[in-house]
Amino acid sequence: MGEAAARLPKQHRSRRTLQRITRAALELIGQNGVEGTTVGAITRRAGSSVGSFYARFDGKSDLLRYLDERIWETVEQQWSETLAGGLSERPINELVRGLAGLYADLDVVHRGARDAIGQALRGPWAGPSDAALRTRALVWEDSQRLLLAKRGAIVHSDPELAVETVCRTLESAASLFEPVFLEDLCTALVVHLVGDRDSSLSSGANVEFFDIWS
């Protein structure tokens, strides 16, 4: 994490304190913005002390840089755990729906705090952080790999192009749909890959995303 790193404690209780400070900061920044969030308010919400805060961060700007990286590092970790949980073993119809849920939830992970922190660090017209771009690239590459592993089920004449279309659609549109419309979108994308066969989506196929601080 480079210069964005907090002074990470080694003891379990101290690590829990850092987690509480981190969670409290994200909650308050999401509610009140960066300017409306003070170190004192963060430590009160965390049930900690100002001294504990400054034992880990030089100030609020240091905290913001840490959070800007930490959000996406934790997303990457949980994404990897989701993949390790057997997502790749699902049939292609369930895989598309699972990826849709992941893309949709990825877009809203601490979005209010994330946007406020980004504006404070990079200005109101700045694009996504390097950490955000890195995470999105990882998810994109993994999604294509998972779908292309089902190449034998894909009837489209150009499997690579078909999979790219599915991934681009999920990345750009999944977060805009209510669940019922997202399911319709997934059905259409499965048909795009495999034709009319095997395009149904059972209710048990849903993959929930994560509470990144659990």
Secondary structure, DSSP 8 states (H G I E B T S, - for coil): -GGG-----SSHHHHHHHHHHHHHHHHHHHHHTTTT--HHHHHHHHT--HHHHHTT-SSHHHHHHHHHHHHHHHHHHHHHHHHHTTGGGS-HHHHHHHHHHHHHHHHHTTHHHHHHHHHHHH-TT----HHHHHHHHHHHHHHHHHHHTTGGG--SS-HHHHHHHHHHHHHHHGGGS-HHHHHHHHHHHHHHHHTTTT----GGG------TT-
